[in-house]
Amino acid sequence: MKTQKQTTTTKRRNALATYQGVSNETPSLGKDFALEIRVRGKSDYLHEELCHGLEDAIRIGEKWFRAFQARNPWFVQDSKRKRIFILLDPETESLLRL
């Protein structure tokens, strides 16, 4: 007969060994992405903000730039580093003018 301690998972064993509780939830900070909106071919960014995912990044882009979808945005999501890049057509600089 196996005891409860022998049937625990590796994650639980490691958590118990370091006296930490086990949680299935990820911290809310870990769910956010750093968003950078840039002009393709340039190293500086036009706008930087935290967002919750690609849908939120699109909403932010539409909020800050007129004719956002017409400027052929490219979307890059780096899930490992929690970053989203939106690269706009070089004519995007005209969007900043009023």
PEDA-V156873 format. One record per backbone hydrogen bond with DSSP energy under -1.0 kcal/mol. CO is the residue of the C=O (numbers start at 0). NH is the residue of the N-H. Records with the same first field share a line. If there is no record, write none. Layout:
CO: NH  NH
This chain:
2: 6
8: 12
9: 13
10: 14
11: 15
12: 16
13: 17
14: 19
27: 30
28: 31
32: 50
33: 83
34: 48
35: 85
36: 45  46
37: 87
38: 41
46: 36
48: 34
50: 32
52: 56
53: 57
54: 58
55: 59
56: 60
57: 61
58: 62
59: 63
60: 64
67: 70
68: 71
70: 88
73: 86
75: 84
77: 82
81: 33
82: 77
83: 35
84: 75
85: 37
86: 73
87: 39
88: 91
89: 92
90: 93
91: 94
92: 95
